[in-house]
Amino acid sequence: MGHYFAWSQFVKLYVTGKRKLGYLTGEKIKPAISDPSFSTWVEENAMLMSWLLNSMTPDINASFLRLPTAHDICDAVAQTYFTGNDASQIYELRRKAHETHQQGKSLASYFSALQTIWQELDFLNPYDMESTKDTTMLKKRIENERVYDFLAGLDPGFDQIREQVLAQDPTPNLRSTYAFFRQEELRQAAMLANKKSLFCTHCKETKHTRETCFKLNGYPDWFRKKGEGSSRHKGGKTDSRAHTTTVHTPQPQYSQAQ
């Protein structure tokens, strides 16, 4: 059960909402058989056991199927999959956070992946400070580090916006930073959609119009230089004929109307 922390939190929330948490903590003690509430306890305990077992995959729940109470199942799962404030787990989570990158995913998916890691880190390594002021300072420092982790893993398309965020003093909080990039993502998506809708009536191609068509209005210098560079480099090696090859510069073409 690689996601024990997420599982345990979900189970606790769900069972608390059903007002049955005492069965998991052991506070709801099994009454004597002669007690009028005995049958109710047996039924509710069985219900909790069923919820817990059904929340696991078959290969995992088989190990806990024979346990007598929901409390026993919870204890057994914790002993099997939770090792407490384990340095190796904290190290692994921090490594995952540094290695998590956007890599073409949506901003929401990327941010959610980081949030899951950070929440597990907070669960394993809580803020145990005696002073409220020290706790606040520590939380701010950790949040700044997470802003940097978030910025470091973004795709190159956000480079310019990343520089703007890093230039701010003080560093914006994590939520504000995400919201800033979310707005930029929406702007880029709108621009891309608008570009795809463009059509040139001269060359019959998309993503530009007649007014910006290179074939009609001439090729700019940067385009010619790009073409020269690509012709001189093949497979990462310089073409020995590059200096003796004559480059024919495309001439502007004008329509009769002009």
Secondary structure, DSSP 8 states (H G I E B T S, - for coil): -TTHHHHHHHHHHHHHHTT-HHHHHT-S----TTSTTHHHHHHHHHHHHHHHHHTS-HHHHTTTTT-SSHHHHHHHHHHHH--SS-HHHHHHHHHHHHH---TT--HHHHHHHHHHHHHHHHHHS----SSHHHHHHHHHHHHHHHHHHHHHTS-GGGHHHHHHHHTSSS---HHHHHHHHHHHHHHHHHHHHHHHT-B-TTT--BSS-GGG-HHHH---HHHHHHHHHHHHEETTEE-TTTTTS----------TT-
